[in-house]
Amino acid sequence: MKTIVLIHGMWSTSKTVDRLTVRMESFGYRVLAPNLPGHDPDHPDRTEAQGTRSIHDYAESISRFLDSEALEQPPILLGHSMGGLIAQKVAASRPTGPVILLNPAPPRGINTIYWSAARATLNVLLSPVFWRKPHCPSYPRARYGLFNCLPESDARRIHQSLIQESGRAYFEIVFWFLDRRRVTEVDPKRMRVPMLVITGLRDRIVPANVVRRVARRYPQAKFVCYPDNAHWLFEEPGSDRVISDIHEWLKQATR
């Protein structure tokens, strides 16, 4: 049985992406969905310390998790949003199976400052020294930027599961050109596994043209854009097709 390690995104937990876990398990994969530091849904970190966690901390936590599992074969990595950036960093640092990126946050060198993304996270940008503080979008901001293709009931349900995220991680992704540590840098030459990079054309927080540029970083990557989907494309209308397409691609990539 092939193992998929599912890496959740910003403001999320392993429970937030339960539907994706269940669907991939239905195809016969073993799915492991660790929580990033401070993201335990039962005991989320609500202290100021959560605001200073780095993308580096998150990537290191996934590497430690993989070591602890002592898997017989390198696992498939499937990362959503910020989890997609973490998947890139992990795959560039150690052996993995194929990598799937859903609406991935970009590595260093790709601009992600767009009006739609700024509108969705304006509460972060307007907070003094936001890079030291935890944050979470209000429902109206999440509805606009994250859940614009979800039915109202699903959008409210998922928003209730969101938790505080690191301002430092946000800074490292969005303002990478000010980050002296170059935390989000990924060497594409170290990415040698098959890659599937997916976006929704209606994504407002990681626009499709940003994701297209991520895919272009990696010559072996297959890029797919779904015209009627947005950022939460694994739970939006049409998600069955998206997840089935992932499974079909994996069957070829893991032969």
C-alpha positions, -999 to 999 in steps of 0.1 A, spaced: 0 0 0 14 34 -10 16 61 16 5 97 11 16 123 36 -10 151 34 3 185 45 -24 210 54 -23 247 47 -24 280 66 -50 283 94 -58 246 89 -54 213 107 -55 177 97 -93 177 104 -98 206 80 -88 184 51 -106 153 63 -126 149 31 -94 148 10 -80 122 34 -111 100 32 -113 102 -6 -76 92 -11 -81 64 14 -110 52 -7 -86 47 -36 -65 24 -15 -38 47 -2 -26 49 33 -30 86 42 -10 102 71 -21 138 80 2 153 107 -6 186 123 20 213 119 34 227 151 7 247 170 -20 233 148 -34 204 169 -72 209 164 -79 197 200 -51 218 216 -43 247 192 -15 271 203 -33 304 212 -2 320 226 18 348 211 45 321 204 23 308 175 29 341 157 67 335 154 67 300 139 87 298 107 81 279 75 115 263 84 99 250 116 70 235 97 92 218 72 115 204 99 84 190 117 73 171 86 108 157 82 108 146 118 74 130 113 86 111 83 116 98 103 94 87 131 72 67 108 101 47 94 83 41 61 96 13 39 93 34 8 95 72 3 60 86 7 39 106 -18 37 142 -6 4 161 -11 4 197 1 -23 223 0 -16 260 0 12 267 25 14 229 28 24 229 -9 54 251 -2 63 229 28 61 199 5 85 215 -20 110 222 8 108 187 22 111 170 -12 142 191 -20 158 180 12 152 142 13 140 113 -8 102 113 -14 78 98 -38 58 119 -63 47 154 -51 13 169 -56 8 206 -50 -28 220 -46 -29 258 -49 6 259 -35 22 289 -18 52 298 -40 89 295 -31 112 325 -29 114 345 -61 77 344 -72 56 374 -64 24 366 -45 13 402 -38 -20 406 -56 -50 428 -47 -73 398 -42 -48 381 -18 -42 414 0 -80 420 5 -83 385 19 -56 390 45 -59 427 51 -63 421 88 -27 407 88 -12 436 68 -28 463 89 -16 448 122 15 464 136 45 440 136 23 413 122 53 390 117 54 384 154 16 378 159 -8 350 153 -38 357 130 -69 342 115 -92 357 88 -127 368 98 -155 350 81 -161 378 54 -124 377 45 -123 339 44 -155 338 24 -140 362 -2 -105 347 -4 -107 310 6 -143 298 2 -156 318 -28 -166 286 -46 -181 268 -16 -218 267 -6 -225 290 23 -231 261 48 -198 245 39 -179 278 41 -192 285 76 -185 250 88 -149 251 76 -143 286 89 -153 274 124 -124 249 122 -97 274 113 -71 283 139 -46 310 145 -16 311 120 19 324 123 26 359 112 62 350 106 52 323 81 30 348 63 59 373 62 83 346 48 59 337 20 46 371 10 76 393 17 103 368 8 124 397 -7 128 411 29 137 378 45 174 377 51 172 340 60 158 331 26 135 305 43 112 299 14 140 292 -11 138 259 -29 165 247 -54 145 232 -83 176 211 -93 170 191 -61 134 182 -71 138 151 -92 105 133 -86 73 135 -107 52 165 -98 15 175 -103 7 212 -97 -30 221 -95 -49 253 -93 -83 267 -96 -88 297 -120 -110 314 -95 -85 312 -66 -81 346 -50 -55 340 -24 -30 321 -45 -39 332 -80 -37 307 -108 -9 326 -126 12 323 -94 7 286 -94 15 284 -130 49 300 -123 55 275 -95 50 247 -120 74 263 -145 101 261 -119 101 223 -123 106 209 -158 90 176 -148 58 192 -134 24 187 -149 2 218 -145 -35 216 -144 -60 244 -140 -97 239 -132 -117 268 -146 -146 266 -122 -127 261 -89 -109 282 -64 -87 277 -33 -107 250 -16 -109 229 -47 -108 195 -28 -142 203 -13 -158 226 -38 -184 215 -64 -164 195 -89 -139 182 -63 -147 146 -72 -132 152 -106 -101 169 -91 -95 141 -67 -101 114 -93 -76 131 -116 -50 131 -88 -56 94 -84 -52 87 -122 -20 107 -123 -6 89 -93 -13 55 -110 10 66 -138 36 83 -117 40 54 -93 43 26 -118 
